[in-house]
Amino acid sequence: MAHSKKSRKANENAPKLAPRTKKKERVLAGKKKDSGNQAGSRHNENIVAQPQGAGAKKKDPRHGSKTPVKLVLPTQVITPKKEKGPKLNDEQKLLKLEDDPRLNQLLDMLEEGKELPQDDQKWLEKQITQIETLMDKLGITEADDLEHVMKSVTENSDDDLLNKFESGADLLKDFQNKE
C-alpha cells in the first residue's frame, strides 16, 4: 500500500479550537490568594493576630521548651545505678564472698607475710566480718568448715578421680538419669 501524506486541513471531524478573545475581554488571573501564616510569624509574635477570648494568648506549638539549659559540664561524676538482681539467701551470699578473687589474693599476700595497704586492710576486715556473721547465721563453725574441706580433699585425690573416670560410673549414672 502506498504511503499517503496527511493533510493539514481540518475537516468537520477534527477537534475544534476555542475561539480567540480579544486582549481587552480577557480576565487576567490576579495575585494568588494567600494561604498559611505570614512570613516570619513564629519569630514575630506581635505581627500574628492575637486571639480574642478571656485575654488568653495562644502559644505557637512550634516553639520549644523555655526552660534554661546549663551549658557547663558538671564537675561531679554521676555513677550509673547498679541493677539489683534477685535476692540471695545467706548460703549464696557466703559462697559469693568466699569466691571473691580480690579476697583470695589479699589472703594469699597475708600468708606470704606481705603487708597490705591500709585501704585493702580495711576492706579485708570488712569482708571477713561479713563472712563470720553469715557463718553464725547459718550455724557453721570453723571445725565444720574444716571437716568439709578435708573431706572433699580426701575424696577427690588424683588416684580416686582416675579410678572413677576409668570405671565410667559417672557415665552410667548420667545415662540412667536420662531415661
DASULDA-V700153 format. One record per residue. N is the residue number from 1. PHI is phi in radians with two decimals (NA if undefined). BURIAL is b if it has 16 or more other ideal C-beta (glycine too) atoms within 10 Angstrom, else e. D_LAST is the distance of its C-alpha to the last C-alpha in whole Angstrom. Layout:
n: <N;N>
phi: <PHI;PHI>
burial: <BURIAL;BURIAL>
d_last: <D_LAST;D_LAST>
//
This chain:
n: <1;2;3;4;5;6;7;8;9;10;11;12;13;14;15;16;17;18;19;20;21;22;23;24;25;26;27;28;29;30;31;32;33;34;35;36;37;38;39;40;41;42;43;44;45;46;47;48;49;50;51;52;53;54;55;56;57;58;59;60;61;62;63;64;65;66;67;68;69;70;71;72;73;74;75;76;77;78;79;80;81;82;83;84;85;86;87;88;89;90;91;92;93;94;95;96;97;98;99;100;101;102;103;104;105;106;107;108;109;110;111;112;113;114;115;116;117;118;119;120;121;122;123;124;125;126;127;128;129;130;131;132;133;134;135;136;137;138;139;140;141;142;143;144;145;146;147;148;149;150;151;152;153;154;155;156;157;158;159;160;161;162;163;164;165;166;167;168;169;170;171;172;173;174;175;176;177;178;179>
phi: <NA;-1.38;-1.39;-2.04;-1.42;-1.30;-1.60;-1.61;-1.35;-1.58;-1.77;-1.29;-1.50;-1.28;-1.17;-1.61;-1.50;-1.19;-1.14;-1.27;-2.01;-1.31;-1.08;-1.20;-1.45;-1.22;-1.71;-1.37;-1.26;-1.31;-1.09;-1.13;-1.13;-1.18;-2.31;1.77;-1.48;-1.21;-1.13;1.29;-1.24;-1.40;-1.68;-1.99;-1.21;-1.26;-1.34;-1.17;-1.13;-1.41;-1.22;-1.67;2.61;1.01;1.16;-1.45;-1.72;-1.38;-1.51;-1.35;-1.19;-1.39;-1.28;-1.45;-1.23;-1.69;-1.26;-1.22;-2.00;-1.31;-1.75;-1.74;-1.21;-1.22;-1.46;-1.53;-1.44;-1.62;-1.57;-1.19;-1.24;-1.36;-1.37;-1.54;-1.57;-1.16;-1.15;-1.66;-1.42;-1.10;-1.13;-1.17;-1.09;-1.11;-1.10;-1.12;-1.15;-1.25;-1.55;-1.16;-1.15;-1.16;-1.06;-1.11;-1.14;-1.18;-1.15;-1.10;-1.12;-1.14;-1.13;-1.35;1.63;-1.44;-1.55;-1.72;-1.10;-1.11;-1.18;-1.15;-1.12;-1.12;-1.11;-1.10;-1.10;-1.09;-1.12;-1.16;-1.14;-1.12;-1.11;-1.12;-1.15;-1.16;-1.14;-1.14;-1.06;-1.43;1.37;-1.65;-1.80;-1.13;-1.15;-1.09;-1.12;-1.16;-1.09;-1.10;-1.16;-1.13;-1.14;-1.19;-1.25;-1.24;-1.19;-1.86;-1.25;-1.08;-1.14;-1.13;-1.12;-1.14;-1.11;-1.13;-1.14;-1.15;-1.27;1.30;-1.09;-1.14;-1.12;-1.13;-1.12;-1.09;-1.15;-1.17;-1.22;-1.18;-1.41>
burial: <e;e;e;e;e;e;e;e;e;e;e;e;e;e;e;e;e;e;e;e;e;e;e;e;e;e;e;e;e;e;e;e;e;e;e;e;e;e;e;e;e;e;e;e;e;e;e;e;e;e;e;e;e;e;e;e;e;e;e;e;e;e;e;e;e;e;e;e;e;e;e;e;e;e;e;e;e;e;e;e;e;e;e;e;e;e;e;e;e;e;e;e;b;b;e;e;e;e;e;e;e;e;b;e;e;b;e;e;e;e;e;e;e;e;e;e;e;e;e;e;e;e;e;b;e;e;b;e;e;e;b;e;e;b;b;e;e;e;e;b;e;e;e;e;e;e;e;e;e;e;e;e;e;e;e;e;e;e;e;e;e;e;e;e;e;e;e;e;e;e;e;e;e;e;e;e;e;e;e>
d_last: <93;95;94;96;96;95;98;98;100;98;99;98;95;94;92;95;95;96;100;101;102;104;103;105;103;100;98;96;92;93;90;87;86;84;81;78;79;82;82;81;80;77;79;82;82;85;86;83;84;83;82;84;83;83;83;80;79;76;74;73;69;70;70;68;67;70;69;70;67;67;68;68;64;63;64;61;57;55;51;48;47;43;40;39;35;33;35;33;33;35;32;31;35;36;33;34;38;37;35;38;40;43;43;42;44;47;46;46;49;51;49;51;54;55;56;55;56;57;55;52;53;53;50;48;50;49;45;45;47;44;41;43;44;40;39;42;40;37;39;38;40;41;40;37;36;38;36;33;34;35;32;29;32;32;28;28;31;31;30;28;26;26;25;22;22;23;21;17;16;15;13;11;10;9;7;6;5;4;0>
//
